[in-house]
Amino acid sequence: MFKAIALDIDGTITLKNGLISTKAILLIRRLESRGIRIVLASGNAFPVLMGLKKYFGCSGVVIAENGAVVGDDKQLIVNGDPEVGLKAKEAILSKLGDIVRESWQNRFRYVDFAFKLRKPSLSRSYVLNAMRRAVGDMPYTVVVDSGVAFHVRDIRVNKGVGLIKAAELMGLTPKDFVAIGDSEVDLEMFEVAGFSVALANAVKELKDRADMVTEKPYWEGFNEAVEKIFNLK
């Protein structure tokens, strides 16, 4: 039996409009009452996840900044080199400030820095490629699109690295976890977890790597998966 869930947020426990489902929150509390520990694993900044952890009722640590920051109110682990992301952030802003803007969360970030489109009508693939050209061959630098925001960080850091550290802090192994997500930033987390679930709305690359693909999207897919895996009725 799996002991914990590494749970993405955006596109995983949200509605299609991006709002978190209140039914997903109730399901998280139900899982916790059964002894299944929930670890929120997201690209969001550490303070954002700590707030959600408290009000959702999650007992696990959090994996923030796509694996770069792991911890809770008692401990904080920072993975990767902050200078990598900081230098890339400045390059992107100086070259592409007319099409992307910094996320307000960047002032609270350590390693992974996020950007939003200035104009929603812009092609995300076009902007992603432009950002990658902007950072060029900067050492250890990766630029990804989570589907919600563009992220730049040390390439040696990902949600898989974060899950390994989270498991260690909780006295578990990564194989004790079910990983649930929807985007390419969840790939490495899927690779180290004991079982992986891609939601119906997930990108193809993630579905191809998953142990299970749900029939339903978003929070309903989360509900579908945990009911099957943990025999919830």
C-alpha positions in Angstrom: 0.0 0.0 0.0 1.3 3.4 -0.9 1.8 5.8 2.1 1.7 9.2 0.4 0.8 11.2 -2.6 3.0 13.8 -4.4 0.2 16.1 -5.8 0.6 18.7 -8.4 -1.9 21.6 -8.1 -2.6 23.6 -11.3 -4.5 21.4 -13.8 -4.6 18.5 -11.2 -6.8 19.6 -8.4 -8.3 22.6 -10.1 -11.3 23.3 -12.3 -10.7 24.1 -16.0 -10.8 27.8 -15.1 -7.9 27.4 -12.7 -9.7 27.6 -9.4 -9.0 24.9 -6.9 -12.0 22.5 -6.5 -13.5 22.5 -3.0 -14.3 18.9 -3.6 -10.6 18.1 -4.2 -9.9 19.7 -0.8 -12.4 17.5 0.9 -10.9 14.5 -0.8 -7.4 15.5 0.4 -8.8 15.6 4.0 -10.4 12.3 3.5 -7.1 10.8 2.3 -5.3 12.3 5.3 -7.9 10.8 7.7 -7.0 7.4 6.2 -3.3 8.0 6.9 -2.3 8.9 3.3 0.0 11.9 3.6 -0.3 14.6 1.0 2.7 16.4 -0.4 1.9 19.4 -2.5 4.3 19.5 -5.4 4.2 22.6 -7.6 6.0 25.3 -9.4 4.6 27.8 -7.0 6.7 29.6 -4.4 7.3 28.1 -0.9 5.0 30.6 1.0 2.1 29.8 -1.4 2.4 26.1 -0.8 2.8 26.5 2.9 -0.5 28.4 3.0 -2.3 25.8 1.0 -0.8 23.0 3.1 -2.2 24.6 6.3 -5.7 25.3 5.0 -6.0 22.0 3.0 -4.9 20.0 6.0 -1.9 18.3 4.4 0.6 16.6 6.8 3.5 16.2 4.4 6.2 18.6 3.6 5.9 20.7 0.4 7.8 20.6 -2.8 7.9 24.2 -4.2 9.6 25.8 -7.2 9.4 22.6 -9.2 11.6 20.7 -6.8 14.0 23.5 -5.9 12.6 24.1 -2.4 11.4 21.4 0.0 10.3 21.7 3.6 7.7 22.9 6.1 7.6 25.3 9.0 10.4 23.5 10.7 12.9 22.9 7.9 13.8 24.3 4.5 16.0 22.7 1.9 17.1 24.6 -1.2 18.3 22.5 -4.1 20.3 23.9 -7.0 22.2 27.1 -7.6 20.1 30.3 -7.3 22.6 32.3 -9.5 21.7 30.2 -12.5 18.1 31.3 -12.5 18.9 34.9 -11.4 21.2 35.4 -14.4 18.8 33.9 -16.8 15.9 36.0 -15.4 17.8 39.2 -16.0 18.7 38.1 -19.6 15.0 37.3 -20.3 13.7 40.6 -18.9 16.3 42.6 -20.8 15.6 40.9 -24.1 11.9 40.0 -23.9 10.4 42.4 -21.4 7.9 43.5 -24.0 6.3 40.1 -24.2 6.7 38.5 -20.7 6.6 39.9 -17.2 7.8 38.5 -13.9 5.5 36.6 -11.7 4.7 38.4 -8.5 6.0 35.3 -6.7 9.6 35.9 -7.9 10.3 38.1 -4.9 9.7 35.0 -2.7 11.6 32.5 -4.9 15.1 31.0 -4.4 16.0 29.0 -7.6 13.1 28.7 -10.0 11.8 32.0 -11.5 8.5 32.4 -13.2 7.1 34.6 -16.0 3.7 35.3 -17.4 2.6 36.4 -20.9 2.0 40.1 -21.2 -0.6 39.3 -23.9 -2.6 36.1 -23.6 -3.0 36.0 -27.4 0.7 35.3 -27.9 1.7 31.7 -28.9 3.1 29.9 -25.8 5.5 27.8 -28.0 6.8 31.0 -29.7 7.5 32.6 -26.4 9.1 29.5 -24.9 11.5 29.3 -27.9 12.2 33.0 -27.6 13.1 32.6 -23.9 15.4 29.7 -24.7 17.2 31.8 -27.3 17.4 34.6 -24.8 19.3 32.5 -22.3 21.4 30.9 -25.0 24.1 28.6 -23.8 24.1 29.8 -20.1 25.5 26.9 -18.1 23.0 24.6 -16.3 20.0 26.6 -17.4 16.6 25.2 -18.4 13.5 27.0 -19.5 10.1 25.2 -19.4 6.4 25.9 -19.8 4.2 24.4 -17.1 1.1 25.5 -19.0 0.4 28.1 -16.3 3.7 29.9 -16.3 7.2 29.8 -17.9 10.0 28.8 -15.5 13.7 29.3 -15.7 16.0 27.5 -13.2 19.1 25.3 -12.6 18.6 22.2 -14.9 19.9 20.0 -12.1 16.7 20.6 -10.2 13.3 19.1 -10.9 10.3 17.6 -9.1 12.0 14.2 -9.0 14.9 15.7 -7.0 12.3 17.4 -4.8 10.4 14.1 -4.2 13.6 12.3 -3.2 14.3 14.9 -0.6 10.7 15.1 0.6 10.6 11.4 1.1 13.9 11.5 3.1 12.5 14.3 5.3 9.4 12.3 6.0 11.1 9.0 6.7 9.8 7.4 3.5 11.2 6.4 0.1 10.0 7.8 -3.2 8.5 4.4 -4.0 6.1 4.9 -1.1 4.5 7.7 -3.2 1.8 8.0 -5.9 2.7 10.9 -8.1 -0.2 12.7 -9.8 0.1 15.5 -12.4 -0.6 16.9 -15.8 2.4 18.7 -17.3 5.9 18.1 -18.5 7.4 19.4 -15.3 5.9 16.3 -13.6 8.0 13.9 -15.7 10.9 13.4 -13.3 8.6 13.0 -10.4 6.8 10.2 -12.2 10.2 8.5 -12.8 11.1 8.2 -9.2 7.6 7.6 -7.6 6.2 4.1 -6.9 3.2 4.8 -9.1 2.3 7.6 -11.4 -1.0 9.0 -12.6 -1.5 11.4 -15.6 -4.9 13.1 -15.8 -6.9 13.1 -19.0 -5.9 16.7 -19.6 -2.2 15.9 -19.3 0.3 16.5 -22.1 1.0 13.4 -24.3 4.6 13.0 -23.0 3.4 12.6 -19.5 0.6 10.2 -20.4 3.2 8.0 -22.2 5.2 7.7 -19.0 2.4 7.2 -16.6 1.3 3.9 -14.9 -2.3 5.2 -15.1 -4.2 7.7 -17.3 -7.5 8.8 -16.0 -10.7 9.1 -18.1 -11.6 12.4 -16.5 -9.7 15.6 -16.5 -8.6 18.0 -13.8 -9.8 17.5 -10.2 -12.3 14.8 -11.3 -9.3 12.8 -12.7 -7.6 13.1 -9.3 -10.8 11.8 -7.6 -11.0 9.0 -10.1 -7.4 7.9 -9.5 -7.4 7.9 -5.7 -10.7 6.1 -5.5 -9.2 3.3 -7.6 -5.8 3.2 -6.0 -6.9 3.5 -2.3 -10.3 1.8 -2.6 -12.2 4.8 -1.5 -16.0 4.4 -1.6 
